[in-house]
Amino acid sequence: MDMNGRTVENSIVETTHIIRPNHLNGSGRLFGGILMQWIDEVAALSAMRHARTNVTTVSVDNLNFMKSARSRDVVVLRGHVTHVGNTSLEVQVDTYVEAMDGNRHMINRAFLTLVCLGENDAPTKVAPLVLQTFEEKEAWKAGEKRREMRKTRKEEGF
């Protein structure tokens, strides 16, 4: 296992989708389940870029639907690793609607926790995250807080 540290930039994944009729709910908006699938895929790809191994999602938190997307909207998802533990890592995925002029308006933010898998799908150590900017260091601190909240929720049965 390669345990060299990797930068946040190394983990960036961006995907783009155009909203088609089969993506819509009964109200003519992007179905939340479709968006959740896309978010999970981006998070897994980002985590795999960092870990260089297979991963599995263990939790999704802070999934905030801020605005909706509609038919023919261009939706961009951008993910990157924000925090790593011993065998797990946290990925932030931001979702935007992109206008024809290239301007993006955020419609969703999610944080996912994934576990790195080794032989026989057993948890395996994850490489360190190299923080280079003030923003990355602040995101790490926020990730520490979210990690503590997840531990508390688990202990309390939530």
Backbone as ProteinMPNN parsed JSONL, in Angstrom:
{"seq_chain_A": "MDMNGRTVENSIVETTHIIRPNHLNGSGRLFGGILMQWIDEVAALSAMRHARTNVTTVSVDNLNFMKSARSRDVVVLRGHVTHVGNTSLEVQVDTYVEAMDGNRHMINRAFLTLVCLGENDAPTKVAPLVLQTFEEKEAWKAGEKRREMRKTRKEEGF", "coords_chain_A": {"N_chain_A": [[0.857, -1.187, 0.0], [0.601, 2.119, -0.907], [1.608, 4.714, 1.013], [2.18, 7.362, 0.8], [1.623, 10.82, 1.295], [-1.147, 12.659, -0.08], [-2.388, 15.41, -1.973], [-5.229, 17.635, -1.561], [-6.035, 18.558, -4.009], [-5.326, 16.422, -5.672], [-7.464, 14.731, -5.372], [-9.706, 15.758, -6.566], [-12.773, 15.549, -8.255], [-14.929, 16.014, -10.959], [-18.101, 15.995, -12.35], [-20.536, 16.172, -14.974], [-23.941, 16.616, -15.783], [-26.877, 16.579, -17.811], [-30.15, 17.478, -17.142], [-32.65, 15.249, -17.764], [-35.936, 14.101, -18.851], [-36.349, 11.59, -17.546], [-35.035, 11.934, -15.153], [-36.597, 13.423, -13.5], [-38.894, 14.27, -10.819], [-42.345, 13.973, -9.694], [-43.021, 16.628, -9.518], [-41.673, 17.948, -11.467], [-39.038, 18.51, -10.956], [-35.518, 17.828, -10.373], [-35.144, 14.57, -9.271], [-34.521, 13.701, -5.962], [-33.294, 11.266, -5.236], [-31.893, 10.499, -7.527], [-29.989, 12.552, -7.631], [-28.684, 11.99, -5.226], [-27.526, 9.525, -5.883], [-25.691, 10.34, -7.876], [-24.07, 12.004, -6.314], [-22.975, 10.142, -4.504], [-21.489, 8.585, -6.282], [-19.561, 10.454, -7.223], [-18.287, 11.034, -4.801], [-17.18, 8.499, -4.2], [-15.412, 8.161, -6.36], [-13.663, 10.309, -5.911], [-12.619, 9.595, -3.402], [-11.367, 7.182, -4.109], [-9.41, 8.121, -5.841], [-7.771, 9.411, -4.023], [-7.156, 7.363, -2.144], [-6.333, 5.227, -3.692], [-7.365, 2.704, -3.831], [-10.078, 0.353, -3.48], [-13.244, 1.537, -2.23], [-15.919, 2.019, 0.161], [-19.079, 3.492, 0.824], [-19.987, 4.697, 3.991], [-21.463, 6.529, 5.41], [-23.695, 9.307, 4.966], [-23.9, 12.675, 5.441], [-25.174, 15.938, 6.301], [-26.589, 16.563, 3.962], [-27.806, 18.868, 2.105], [-30.481, 20.211, 0.51], [-30.596, 22.938, -1.246], [-31.576, 24.423, -3.425], [-33.561, 23.721, -6.351], [-33.212, 21.681, -9.332], [-34.116, 21.68, -12.758], [-35.747, 20.35, -15.717], [-33.58, 20.08, -18.476], [-31.62, 21.625, -17.262], [-28.146, 22.11, -16.624], [-26.178, 20.209, -14.601], [-23.573, 20.26, -12.317], [-21.306, 18.372, -10.493], [-18.957, 18.476, -7.92], [-16.334, 17.082, -6.235], [-14.154, 16.519, -3.395], [-11.571, 15.343, -1.217], [-11.715, 16.017, 2.237], [-10.913, 15.312, 4.769], [-9.051, 12.824, 6.514], [-8.925, 9.711, 8.243], [-7.897, 6.852, 10.05], [-8.67, 4.506, 8.572], [-10.69, 5.566, 7.172], [-12.228, 8.195, 5.195], [-13.326, 11.556, 4.552], [-15.438, 13.075, 2.205], [-16.287, 15.978, 0.482], [-18.995, 16.991, -1.437], [-20.095, 19.215, -3.736], [-22.876, 20.538, -5.432], [-23.948, 22.059, -8.39], [-26.012, 24.187, -10.439], [-25.361, 24.985, -13.687], [-25.241, 27.825, -15.64], [-25.746, 28.962, -19.063], [-23.78, 30.858, -19.531], [-21.712, 29.971, -18.049], [-21.664, 30.56, -15.354], [-22.106, 29.368, -12.053], [-24.47, 28.1, -9.731], [-24.864, 27.106, -6.491], [-26.647, 24.222, -5.504], [-26.699, 22.137, -3.753], [-25.008, 20.623, -0.988], [-22.981, 18.101, 0.272], [-21.623, 15.812, 2.668], [-19.712, 12.952, 2.826], [-18.767, 9.867, 4.296], [-16.319, 7.514, 3.737], [-14.927, 4.218, 3.639], [-11.77, 2.75, 3.236], [-10.939, -0.119, 1.382], [-9.239, -3.194, 1.593], [-7.592, -6.29, 1.129], [-9.892, -8.996, 0.854], [-11.996, -7.286, 1.235], [-11.609, -5.976, 3.65], [-11.265, -3.289, 6.019], [-8.69, -0.931, 5.337], [-5.62, 0.875, 5.816], [-5.485, 4.411, 5.156], [-3.907, 6.781, 3.026], [-2.146, 9.731, 4.147], [-3.515, 13.11, 4.183], [-2.378, 15.894, 2.536], [-2.305, 19.125, 3.464], [-2.546, 22.233, 1.942], [-3.492, 24.845, 1.737], [-5.03, 27.67, 3.4], [-7.835, 27.404, 3.346], [-8.112, 24.642, 2.97], [-7.063, 23.716, 5.381], [-8.939, 24.773, 7.155], [-11.194, 23.374, 6.301], [-10.404, 20.821, 7.066], [-10.43, 21.103, 9.879], [-13.181, 21.532, 10.264], [-14.038, 19.072, 9.344], [-13.015, 17.444, 11.369], [-14.729, 18.17, 13.464], [-17.196, 17.273, 12.412], [-16.632, 14.564, 12.35], [-16.453, 13.95, 15.081], [-19.112, 14.509, 15.782], [-20.402, 12.491, 14.319], [-19.415, 10.239, 15.647], [-20.566, 10.622, 18.184], [-23.316, 10.508, 17.525], [-23.426, 7.848, 16.695], [-22.771, 6.488, 19.052], [-24.992, 7.211, 20.555], [-26.975, 5.971, 19.224], [-28.143, 7.035, 16.909]], "CA_chain_A": [[0.0, 0.0, 0.0], [1.322, 3.382, -1.026], [1.156, 5.579, 2.108], [2.618, 8.743, 0.599], [0.548, 11.789, 1.39], [-1.672, 13.207, -1.315], [-3.022, 16.708, -1.772], [-6.657, 17.739, -1.831], [-6.15, 18.71, -5.459], [-5.241, 15.098, -6.288], [-8.717, 13.992, -5.199], [-10.839, 16.467, -7.175], [-13.553, 14.897, -9.306], [-16.037, 16.842, -11.411], [-18.931, 15.375, -13.378], [-21.578, 17.046, -15.499], [-25.132, 15.926, -16.276], [-27.995, 17.412, -18.25], [-31.354, 16.898, -16.561], [-33.569, 14.716, -18.763], [-37.235, 13.76, -18.257], [-36.285, 10.424, -16.638], [-34.419, 12.368, -13.893], [-37.52, 14.321, -12.808], [-39.934, 13.751, -9.938], [-43.69, 14.374, -10.088], [-43.13, 18.089, -9.512], [-40.862, 18.503, -12.547], [-37.705, 18.86, -10.45], [-34.581, 16.704, -10.267], [-35.457, 13.636, -8.199], [-33.459, 13.68, -4.963], [-32.589, 9.985, -5.264], [-30.927, 10.547, -8.637], [-28.888, 13.409, -7.191], [-27.925, 11.258, -4.203], [-26.704, 8.54, -6.588], [-24.571, 11.045, -8.498], [-23.201, 12.458, -5.224], [-22.257, 8.969, -4.003], [-20.499, 8.205, -7.295], [-18.472, 11.439, -7.195], [-17.547, 10.822, -3.549], [-16.388, 7.272, -4.324], [-14.296, 8.421, -7.285], [-12.72, 11.187, -5.221], [-11.951, 8.786, -2.373], [-10.47, 6.22, -4.768], [-8.237, 8.871, -6.334], [-6.888, 9.647, -2.883], [-6.735, 6.125, -1.482], [-5.791, 4.291, -4.676], [-7.907, 1.385, -3.511], [-11.537, 0.36, -3.479], [-13.847, 2.179, -1.055], [-17.361, 1.876, 0.296], [-19.699, 4.575, 1.578], [-20.543, 4.269, 5.275], [-22.463, 7.481, 5.882], [-23.914, 10.57, 4.259], [-24.504, 13.646, 6.342], [-25.207, 17.312, 5.794], [-27.117, 16.605, 2.602], [-28.687, 20.035, 2.133], [-31.078, 20.601, -0.764], [-30.769, 24.389, -1.148], [-32.404, 24.836, -4.556], [-33.858, 22.579, -7.214], [-32.809, 21.696, -10.736], [-35.268, 21.355, -13.609], [-35.461, 19.767, -17.025], [-32.592, 20.727, -19.346], [-30.54, 22.273, -16.508], [-26.844, 21.441, -16.569], [-25.814, 20.034, -13.201], [-22.159, 19.937, -12.139], [-20.949, 17.897, -9.159], [-17.512, 18.606, -7.69], [-15.984, 16.471, -4.957], [-12.754, 16.448, -2.989], [-11.337, 14.849, 0.139], [-11.534, 17.091, 3.214], [-10.376, 14.803, 6.03], [-8.786, 11.387, 6.552], [-8.662, 9.075, 9.528], [-7.028, 5.689, 9.937], [-9.124, 3.729, 7.417], [-11.813, 6.259, 6.535], [-12.012, 9.559, 4.759], [-14.516, 12.348, 4.312], [-15.451, 13.761, 0.92], [-17.302, 17.02, 0.291], [-19.49, 17.072, -2.81], [-20.937, 20.377, -4.0], [-23.634, 20.403, -6.671], [-24.291, 23.358, -8.959], [-26.636, 24.338, -11.747], [-24.487, 25.847, -14.481], [-25.926, 28.585, -16.679], [-25.082, 28.968, -20.376], [-22.6, 31.736, -19.492], [-20.694, 29.336, -17.218], [-21.87, 30.844, -13.928], [-22.651, 28.243, -11.301], [-25.228, 28.401, -8.519], [-24.901, 25.887, -5.684], [-27.967, 23.722, -5.128], [-26.589, 21.086, -2.75], [-23.699, 20.28, -0.425], [-23.056, 16.862, 1.042], [-20.39, 15.236, 3.198], [-19.826, 11.503, 2.889], [-17.651, 9.142, 4.89], [-16.05, 6.271, 3.034], [-13.877, 3.389, 4.22], [-10.878, 2.129, 2.262], [-11.006, -1.573, 1.471], [-8.075, -3.941, 1.135], [-7.858, -7.705, 0.854], [-11.15, -9.54, 1.379], [-12.847, -6.135, 1.57], [-11.376, -5.534, 5.027], [-10.758, -1.918, 6.083], [-7.243, -0.8, 5.228], [-5.145, 2.236, 6.104], [-5.576, 5.411, 4.099], [-2.762, 7.695, 2.965], [-2.401, 11.05, 4.74], [-3.933, 14.217, 3.335], [-1.457, 17.022, 2.628], [-3.07, 20.376, 3.416], [-1.674, 23.256, 1.387], [-4.044, 26.204, 1.787], [-5.812, 28.026, 4.584], [-9.165, 26.819, 3.172], [-8.011, 23.197, 3.194], [-6.864, 23.523, 6.822], [-10.232, 25.052, 7.792], [-12.066, 22.245, 5.966], [-9.953, 19.716, 7.922], [-10.962, 21.36, 11.224], [-14.621, 21.269, 10.21], [-14.151, 17.61, 9.226], [-12.804, 16.894, 12.717], [-15.977, 18.391, 14.211], [-18.208, 16.356, 11.883], [-16.249, 13.212, 12.772], [-16.872, 13.829, 16.478], [-20.579, 14.436, 15.797], [-20.784, 11.157, 13.844], [-19.125, 9.302, 16.744], [-21.583, 10.837, 19.217], [-24.577, 9.955, 17.019], [-23.312, 6.386, 16.699], [-22.843, 6.058, 20.447], [-26.339, 7.448, 21.058], [-27.899, 5.175, 18.449], [-28.806, 7.785, 15.831]], "C_chain_A": [[0.887, 1.229, 0.0], [0.785, 4.348, 0.02], [1.713, 6.992, 1.995], [1.413, 9.663, 0.686], [0.131, 12.305, 0.026], [-2.389, 14.517, -1.016], [-4.523, 16.613, -2.038], [-6.865, 17.8, -3.344], [-6.108, 17.372, -6.187], [-6.57, 14.36, -6.276], [-9.913, 14.635, -5.904], [-11.455, 15.653, -8.309], [-14.685, 15.842, -9.666], [-16.78, 16.093, -12.506], [-20.028, 16.352, -13.77], [-22.707, 16.197, -16.062], [-26.105, 16.96, -16.819], [-29.257, 16.718, -17.76], [-32.321, 16.533, -17.69], [-34.884, 14.336, -18.089], [-37.194, 12.586, -17.285], [-35.611, 10.746, -15.299], [-35.392, 13.146, -13.009], [-38.489, 13.585, -11.894], [-41.289, 14.256, -10.433], [-43.907, 15.866, -10.125], [-42.297, 18.75, -10.597], [-39.489, 18.965, -12.125], [-36.827, 17.603, -10.421], [-34.937, 15.859, -9.057], [-34.267, 13.52, -7.254], [-32.652, 12.397, -4.966], [-31.567, 9.908, -6.382], [-29.722, 11.38, -8.227], [-28.046, 12.689, -6.139], [-27.027, 10.195, -4.84], [-25.48, 9.203, -7.195], [-23.577, 11.517, -7.448], [-22.358, 11.298, -4.71], [-21.176, 8.529, -4.989], [-19.305, 9.153, -7.285], [-17.625, 11.245, -5.936], [-16.656, 9.586, -3.645], [-15.193, 7.485, -5.245], [-13.227, 9.296, -6.636], [-11.919, 10.405, -4.18], [-10.976, 7.796, -2.993], [-9.241, 6.908, -5.344], [-7.245, 9.11, -5.204], [-6.289, 8.335, -2.37], [-6.03, 5.14, -2.408], [-6.142, 2.851, -4.327], [-9.421, 1.487, -3.571], [-12.043, 0.978, -2.178], [-15.321, 1.798, -0.997], [-17.892, 3.016, 1.159], [-20.274, 4.029, 2.866], [-21.535, 5.265, 5.842], [-22.522, 8.687, 4.964], [-24.507, 11.507, 5.294], [-24.43, 15.033, 5.722], [-25.625, 17.379, 4.342], [-28.183, 17.687, 2.568], [-29.174, 20.377, 0.735], [-31.433, 22.08, -0.673], [-31.714, 24.928, -2.212], [-32.627, 23.611, -5.425], [-33.239, 22.772, -8.594], [-34.004, 21.19, -11.545], [-34.799, 20.787, -14.951], [-34.556, 20.687, -17.843], [-31.538, 21.533, -18.591], [-29.275, 21.435, -16.624], [-26.424, 21.419, -15.108], [-24.366, 19.57, -13.13], [-21.942, 19.514, -10.689], [-19.436, 17.934, -9.04], [-17.2, 18.074, -6.3], [-14.498, 16.517, -4.694], [-12.673, 15.952, -1.54], [-11.077, 16.035, 1.065], [-10.834, 16.622, 4.48], [-10.094, 13.313, 5.875], [-8.543, 10.941, 7.983], [-7.689, 7.937, 9.318], [-7.39, 4.857, 8.695], [-10.25, 4.43, 6.657], [-11.406, 7.646, 6.069], [-13.348, 10.231, 4.507], [-14.354, 13.072, 2.977], [-16.588, 14.77, 0.917], [-17.685, 17.022, -1.177], [-20.442, 18.259, -2.899], [-21.595, 20.186, -5.361], [-24.105, 21.782, -7.108], [-25.185, 23.18, -10.181], [-25.77, 25.354, -12.478], [-25.281, 26.498, -15.6], [-25.126, 28.541, -17.978], [-23.835, 29.84, -20.396], [-21.489, 31.175, -18.606], [-20.816, 29.624, -15.743], [-22.547, 29.654, -13.263], [-23.349, 28.743, -10.04], [-25.375, 27.102, -7.732], [-26.339, 25.515, -5.33], [-27.895, 22.668, -4.035], [-25.149, 20.982, -2.261], [-23.89, 19.042, 0.424], [-21.663, 16.471, 1.517], [-20.63, 13.747, 3.36], [-18.582, 10.934, 3.549], [-17.526, 7.817, 4.162], [-14.919, 5.543, 3.729], [-13.09, 2.754, 3.091], [-10.873, 0.628, 2.482], [-9.761, -2.208, 0.876], [-8.475, -5.369, 0.796], [-9.122, -8.158, 1.551], [-12.107, -8.452, 1.836], [-12.747, -5.723, 3.032], [-10.877, -4.089, 5.013], [-9.233, -1.891, 6.059], [-6.857, 0.658, 5.418], [-5.227, 3.136, 4.879], [-4.371, 6.343, 4.183], [-3.125, 9.039, 3.59], [-2.838, 12.074, 3.691], [-2.996, 15.39, 3.591], [-2.261, 18.302, 2.425], [-2.147, 21.508, 2.988], [-2.187, 24.68, 1.563], [-4.777, 26.422, 3.111], [-7.193, 27.365, 4.516], [-9.152, 25.32, 3.428], [-7.83, 22.886, 4.675], [-8.158, 23.773, 7.582], [-11.214, 23.913, 7.52], [-11.697, 21.023, 6.806], [-10.53, 19.886, 9.332], [-12.465, 21.091, 11.278], [-14.879, 19.771, 10.092], [-13.939, 16.919, 10.558], [-14.074, 17.019, 13.551], [-17.064, 17.433, 13.732], [-17.911, 14.919, 12.304], [-16.671, 12.97, 14.223], [-18.389, 13.722, 16.595], [-21.062, 13.057, 15.339], [-20.541, 10.118, 14.928], [-20.188, 9.399, 17.834], [-22.914, 10.248, 18.786], [-24.555, 8.44, 17.054], [-23.455, 5.856, 18.112], [-24.253, 6.184, 21.02], [-27.411, 6.727, 20.241], [-28.657, 5.903, 17.358], [-28.236, 7.414, 14.492]], "O_chain_A": [[1.806, 1.353, 0.81], [-0.371, 4.764, -0.064], [1.723, 7.738, 2.974], [0.324, 9.333, 0.215], [0.937, 12.383, -0.901], [-2.933, 14.702, 0.072], [-5.015, 15.661, -2.644], [-7.77, 17.161, -3.881], [-6.778, 17.2, -7.205], [-6.783, 13.457, -7.085], [-11.022, 14.104, -5.84], [-10.761, 15.145, -9.191], [-15.33, 16.409, -8.784], [-16.177, 15.615, -13.467], [-20.399, 17.239, -13.001], [-22.47, 15.19, -16.73], [-26.149, 18.092, -16.336], [-29.418, 15.51, -17.94], [-32.752, 17.39, -18.462], [-34.937, 14.256, -16.862], [-37.929, 12.583, -16.297], [-35.617, 9.908, -14.398], [-35.048, 13.495, -11.88], [-38.861, 12.439, -12.148], [-41.366, 14.899, -11.48], [-44.886, 16.33, -10.709], [-42.217, 19.977, -10.652], [-38.837, 19.724, -12.843], [-37.323, 16.477, -10.442], [-35.023, 16.372, -7.942], [-33.143, 13.271, -7.687], [-31.445, 12.428, -4.723], [-30.497, 9.322, -6.212], [-28.577, 10.98, -8.441], [-26.819, 12.775, -6.168], [-25.9, 9.986, -4.393], [-24.364, 8.704, -7.056], [-22.367, 11.439, -7.663], [-21.155, 11.453, -4.502], [-20.078, 8.145, -4.584], [-18.16, 8.705, -7.332], [-16.396, 11.286, -5.996], [-15.501, 9.62, -3.218], [-14.086, 7.039, -4.943], [-12.032, 9.05, -6.795], [-10.698, 10.537, -4.09], [-9.882, 7.588, -2.468], [-8.149, 6.34, -5.335], [-6.032, 9.023, -5.399], [-5.078, 8.218, -2.188], [-5.229, 4.319, -1.962], [-5.348, 1.926, -4.499], [-9.976, 2.579, -3.698], [-11.358, 0.946, -1.156], [-15.894, 1.318, -1.975], [-17.235, 3.449, 2.105], [-20.972, 3.015, 2.855], [-22.369, 4.899, 6.671], [-21.555, 9.039, 4.288], [-25.497, 11.178, 5.948], [-23.714, 15.262, 4.747], [-25.077, 18.166, 3.572], [-29.328, 17.452, 2.956], [-28.391, 20.781, -0.124], [-32.455, 22.438, -0.088], [-32.551, 25.786, -1.933], [-31.963, 22.588, -5.256], [-32.809, 23.864, -8.965], [-34.794, 20.375, -11.068], [-33.607, 20.76, -15.255], [-34.75, 21.902, -17.89], [-30.636, 22.082, -19.222], [-29.33, 20.209, -16.712], [-26.326, 22.459, -14.457], [-23.977, 18.61, -13.795], [-22.347, 20.22, -9.766], [-18.719, 17.485, -9.935], [-17.74, 18.56, -5.305], [-13.683, 16.55, -5.617], [-13.604, 16.131, -0.754], [-10.318, 16.943, 0.727], [-10.23, 17.425, 5.191], [-10.827, 12.615, 5.174], [-8.028, 11.69, 8.814], [-6.767, 8.036, 8.509], [-6.528, 4.544, 7.874], [-10.706, 3.943, 5.622], [-10.386, 8.193, 6.488], [-14.363, 9.574, 4.28], [-13.29, 13.605, 2.662], [-17.714, 14.455, 1.303], [-16.824, 17.05, -2.055], [-21.468, 18.298, -2.22], [-20.963, 19.735, -6.316], [-24.598, 22.57, -6.301], [-25.125, 22.16, -10.868], [-25.482, 26.435, -11.963], [-25.914, 25.816, -16.407], [-23.966, 28.13, -17.987], [-22.925, 29.596, -21.188], [-20.451, 31.812, -18.427], [-20.131, 28.989, -14.941], [-23.437, 29.021, -13.832], [-22.889, 29.673, -9.377], [-25.933, 26.123, -8.227], [-27.136, 26.357, -4.917], [-28.92, 22.331, -3.443], [-24.201, 21.219, -3.009], [-24.841, 18.945, 1.2], [-20.661, 16.758, 0.862], [-21.623, 13.328, 3.955], [-17.481, 11.457, 3.38], [-18.506, 7.091, 3.992], [-14.051, 6.169, 4.338], [-13.663, 2.278, 2.11], [-10.811, 0.155, 3.617], [-9.29, -1.818, -0.193], [-9.55, -5.62, 0.252], [-9.399, -7.767, 2.685], [-12.933, -8.673, 2.722], [-13.7, -5.179, 3.591], [-10.147, -3.698, 4.102], [-8.574, -2.724, 6.682], [-7.668, 1.561, 5.208], [-5.064, 2.697, 3.74], [-3.882, 6.652, 5.27], [-4.288, 9.441, 3.564], [-2.574, 11.93, 2.497], [-2.839, 15.828, 4.731], [-2.823, 18.535, 1.355], [-1.095, 21.723, 3.59], [-1.399, 25.626, 1.541], [-5.093, 25.477, 3.833], [-7.67, 26.825, 5.515], [-10.08, 24.785, 4.036], [-8.378, 21.904, 5.174], [-8.453, 23.07, 8.549], [-11.978, 23.528, 8.405], [-12.579, 20.267, 7.215], [-11.054, 18.934, 9.911], [-12.958, 20.489, 12.232], [-15.833, 19.257, 10.675], [-14.599, 15.924, 10.856], [-14.452, 16.086, 14.26], [-17.775, 16.845, 14.546], [-18.829, 14.147, 12.582], [-17.189, 11.902, 14.551], [-18.9, 12.946, 17.401], [-22.015, 12.514, 15.897], [-21.356, 9.215, 15.118], [-20.656, 8.382, 18.346], [-23.577, 9.569, 19.57], [-25.554, 7.812, 17.404], [-24.177, 4.887, 18.347], [-24.667, 5.381, 21.856], [-28.603, 6.851, 20.522], [-29.71, 5.437, 16.922], [-28.669, 7.943, 13.468]]}, "name": "protein", "num_of_chains": 1, "seq": "MDMNGRTVENSIVETTHIIRPNHLNGSGRLFGGILMQWIDEVAALSAMRHARTNVTTVSVDNLNFMKSARSRDVVVLRGHVTHVGNTSLEVQVDTYVEAMDGNRHMINRAFLTLVCLGENDAPTKVAPLVLQTFEEKEAWKAGEKRREMRKTRKEEGF"}
